[in-house]
């Protein structure tokens, strides 16, 4: 798991991204396509065409990091819009990276009132 500080904003880059891009290519995409600064400390999450691979770009103040995760089965749940960004929370990103539908996570058990 990526150690995400609580004050970091997390953005999902909508649409499909060329997963051949590395750190520089994704940072350039953040600047040119998303019109944001990749060096301010925000996290950007990108997904490829097949949907089983995501790349995460993050500048933590000391340098740029590039993380990648490929699901063995299934696909990452992604918004249907084709361009722009969507802000998510760190817990939603944790769900996303586990292959869980982060848009509507379900609790497996909820205590009932004894009355």
HUKARA-V278152 format. One record per helix or strand. SS is the DSSP state (hx for helix, st for strand). FROM is the first residue (numbers start at 1). TO is the last residue. Records with the same first field share a line. If there is no record, write none. Layout:
SS->FROM-TO / FROM-TO
This chain:
st->10-13 / 43-47 / 53-59 / 64-70 / 85-88
hx->23-32 / 90-97
